[in-house]
Amino acid sequence: MKTQTEVLIVGAGPTGLALSIALHQAGVDHILIDRLSEGQNTSRAGVIHAQTLDSLAALGVSDELVARGLKVNNFTVRDRDKALLRLRFDALPSGHPYLLMLPQNITEQVLASRITTLGGVIHRRVTATCAEQDSAGARVTVNGPDGEQVISARYVVGADGMNSVVRQATGIGFDGGTYEDSFVLADVRLNWPLGQHEVSLFFSPAGLVVVAPLPGGSYRVVATMDNAPEHLSKSDVQAVMDSRGPQASNATDVLWSSRFRLHHRLANSYRCGRLILMGDAAHVHSPAGGQGMNTGLVDAVVLGETLAGVVGRNRPETMLDVYESLRRPAAARVLGLAGRLTDMATTLRRAPFIAPSRC
């Protein structure tokens, strides 16, 4: 691995991969590193929204993502078997008027394959330990297969998650907090009376549960749960369905599960000199609305265009401020919406439940 470049990207999750594609296409010299030995092998983020697919079309990956995913047009809020509110996506003013259900590991595979096609490399098992900068450039100390090295770059992009080493080096505040409630996320096999044509949000006194279809016939389940086990069993999923879902649902297998606490945080700034933030390094929030990975992917597309102008076409460095002016307000809006949805769900769980009536 070389030790000098125009742009160093720290983190090869979806946002780092997308930025690397954008820079390859623009002919900008860069290095992409990640501490993991391979990409994610679990599904985690499971939906790509219309605007995100429209943005990713410029990277040459939207068609492949669509081919690998499951198109869903309907979102329904339910009280057990009764539909309270229906939303449709097939009239969106978009080239992709639907929700695309696709596990994150497949999304990462598609992005990584595009990098390979463009002649790029993901340097894995390389961990950034500290970063510094001055007027001449930035330097990041890394540990990897070749031991400790220092990589010098004109700009360093932190795509390294909520505990970002790059953000810590900037001293930028990451204001917010942690929700009291715990959540579980699982991919399961279900005998599901609602089929694979809608994403369903159920409100009940027992708590919230979201059920969304995935390619291959499985379903993504996200639910509030007190004292959640580290790994959900089939009986755990069935108990959630029995207390919150439709009467005829039946869990048959758990493919993967995780428990987590929700954070809601937003970086006070997206740039400090030559150090730039995007994705979870800049904003984290509830999965309500399914916008986390999507917000980061659009960050990457916008930042890629901006860096291509500054590095590749000698535009003024002040252009980098345009990235923050566009993307931080967008993240703030997503953070606010996800927070309101999460507050509503957790408040309903603690209060006497009165189902909304249909108009």
ZIWOZI-V227807 format. One record per residue. N is the residue number from 1. RES is the residue in one small letter. OMEGA is omega in degrees with one decimal (999 if undefined). Layout:
# ZIWOZI-V227807
n: {N/N}
res: {RES/RES}
omega: {OMEGA/OMEGA}
This chain:
# ZIWOZI-V227807
n: {1/2/3/4/5/6/7/8/9/10/11/12/13/14/15/16/17/18/19/20/21/22/23/24/25/26/27/28/29/30/31/32/33/34/35/36/37/38/39/40/41/42/43/44/45/46/47/48/49/50/51/52/53/54/55/56/57/58/59/60/61/62/63/64/65/66/67/68/69/70/71/72/73/74/75/76/77/78/79/80/81/82/83/84/85/86/87/88/89/90/91/92/93/94/95/96/97/98/99/100/101/102/103/104/105/106/107/108/109/110/111/112/113/114/115/116/117/118/119/120/121/122/123/124/125/126/127/128/129/130/131/132/133/134/135/136/137/138/139/140/141/142/143/144/145/146/147/148/149/150/151/152/153/154/155/156/157/158/159/160/161/162/163/164/165/166/167/168/169/170/171/172/173/174/175/176/177/178/179/180/181/182/183/184/185/186/187/188/189/190/191/192/193/194/195/196/197/198/199/200/201/202/203/204/205/206/207/208/209/210/211/212/213/214/215/216/217/218/219/220/221/222/223/224/225/226/227/228/229/230/231/232/233/234/235/236/237/238/239/240/241/242/243/244/245/246/247/248/249/250/251/252/253/254/255/256/257/258/259/260/261/262/263/264/265/266/267/268/269/270/271/272/273/274/275/276/277/278/279/280/281/282/283/284/285/286/287/288/289/290/291/292/293/294/295/296/297/298/299/300/301/302/303/304/305/306/307/308/309/310/311/312/313/314/315/316/317/318/319/320/321/322/323/324/325/326/327/328/329/330/331/332/333/334/335/336/337/338/339/340/341/342/343/344/345/346/347/348/349/350/351/352/353/354/355/356/357/358/359}
res: {m/k/t/q/t/e/v/l/i/v/g/a/g/p/t/g/l/a/l/s/i/a/l/h/q/a/g/v/d/h/i/l/i/d/r/l/s/e/g/q/n/t/s/r/a/g/v/i/h/a/q/t/l/d/s/l/a/a/l/g/v/s/d/e/l/v/a/r/g/l/k/v/n/n/f/t/v/r/d/r/d/k/a/l/l/r/l/r/f/d/a/l/p/s/g/h/p/y/l/l/m/l/p/q/n/i/t/e/q/v/l/a/s/r/i/t/t/l/g/g/v/i/h/r/r/v/t/a/t/c/a/e/q/d/s/a/g/a/r/v/t/v/n/g/p/d/g/e/q/v/i/s/a/r/y/v/v/g/a/d/g/m/n/s/v/v/r/q/a/t/g/i/g/f/d/g/g/t/y/e/d/s/f/v/l/a/d/v/r/l/n/w/p/l/g/q/h/e/v/s/l/f/f/s/p/a/g/l/v/v/v/a/p/l/p/g/g/s/y/r/v/v/a/t/m/d/n/a/p/e/h/l/s/k/s/d/v/q/a/v/m/d/s/r/g/p/q/a/s/n/a/t/d/v/l/w/s/s/r/f/r/l/h/h/r/l/a/n/s/y/r/c/g/r/l/i/l/m/g/d/a/a/h/v/h/s/p/a/g/g/q/g/m/n/t/g/l/v/d/a/v/v/l/g/e/t/l/a/g/v/v/g/r/n/r/p/e/t/m/l/d/v/y/e/s/l/r/r/p/a/a/a/r/v/l/g/l/a/g/r/l/t/d/m/a/t/t/l/r/r/a/p/f/i/a/p/s/r/c}
omega: {178.7/-174.3/176.4/-175.8/175.4/-177.0/172.0/175.9/179.5/-179.9/-178.5/165.8/-177.8/-176.8/178.3/177.4/-178.8/178.1/179.0/177.4/-179.0/-178.9/174.6/-177.6/180.0/-179.9/-179.6/178.8/-179.1/175.8/177.8/-179.2/175.5/-177.9/-178.0/-179.9/177.0/179.6/-179.4/175.3/174.9/-167.2/179.1/179.7/-171.7/-177.4/172.7/-174.7/-175.6/-178.9/-179.9/178.0/176.5/-179.8/-176.9/177.4/179.4/179.7/177.6/-177.2/-174.2/-177.5/-179.7/176.4/180.0/-179.4/-177.9/-172.2/179.0/179.4/178.2/-176.5/-169.6/169.8/-175.1/171.7/-172.5/165.3/-173.8/-176.1/-175.8/175.9/179.6/-176.8/178.0/174.2/177.0/-177.1/-174.1/176.3/179.3/176.9/-171.9/171.2/-178.6/-172.6/-179.5/165.3/176.1/178.1/-176.6/179.4/-175.9/-178.2/176.6/175.5/179.5/178.1/180.0/179.4/-179.7/178.1/177.9/176.5/178.7/178.4/-179.9/177.6/-177.7/-178.9/171.2/-179.9/-174.7/-174.8/176.6/-174.9/174.2/-178.7/175.9/180.0/176.7/-178.7/170.3/-176.1/-177.4/-177.9/-179.6/179.6/179.8/175.1/-178.2/171.0/-178.6/179.8/179.5/-178.9/-179.3/178.1/173.1/177.6/178.1/-177.9/174.3/176.8/175.9/179.4/176.6/172.2/-168.2/166.4/-172.6/-179.8/-172.6/173.1/-179.4/179.5/178.9/178.8/-179.6/-172.8/179.8/178.1/-179.2/-168.5/178.0/-177.6/-177.1/177.0/-179.3/-174.1/173.7/-178.2/172.0/179.1/-177.7/167.9/-170.2/167.2/-178.0/158.2/-164.4/-174.6/-176.3/175.9/-174.3/-174.7/178.4/165.6/-174.3/174.9/-178.8/170.9/176.6/176.5/-178.8/179.7/-176.9/166.8/174.2/176.5/-177.1/178.9/175.8/176.1/178.0/175.0/177.1/-178.4/172.2/177.6/174.3/-175.4/167.4/-179.7/174.4/175.6/-177.5/175.3/179.9/177.3/-178.8/171.7/176.3/179.8/175.8/179.5/-179.3/178.7/176.4/-179.6/-179.0/-176.2/-173.1/-171.1/179.0/-172.0/-170.6/-176.6/-177.8/178.6/-179.0/-179.3/173.4/-177.1/-176.9/177.8/179.1/171.9/-177.4/169.3/-176.0/175.2/172.8/-175.8/178.4/178.3/180.0/176.1/179.3/-179.1/168.6/-178.9/-175.8/179.8/-172.1/-178.2/172.2/178.9/-176.5/174.0/-177.6/-176.6/172.3/-176.8/178.0/175.7/178.1/-176.0/175.2/-172.8/-171.9/179.8/-178.6/179.0/178.7/179.4/177.2/171.1/-174.7/179.8/-179.5/-179.8/177.6/177.6/-177.4/179.2/177.0/178.0/-176.1/-175.4/-173.0/-175.9/174.4/172.9/-179.5/179.8/178.7/175.8/-179.7/177.8/178.2/178.2/179.7/-177.0/177.9/-167.1/179.8/175.9/177.9/178.2/178.8/178.3/178.3/179.2/179.9/-179.8/-179.8/178.8/179.4/178.7/-179.6/178.1/179.6/-178.1/-177.0/176.6/177.8/-178.1/-177.3/-174.8/173.2/-172.6/172.5/-177.8/176.4/177.3/177.3/178.9/999}
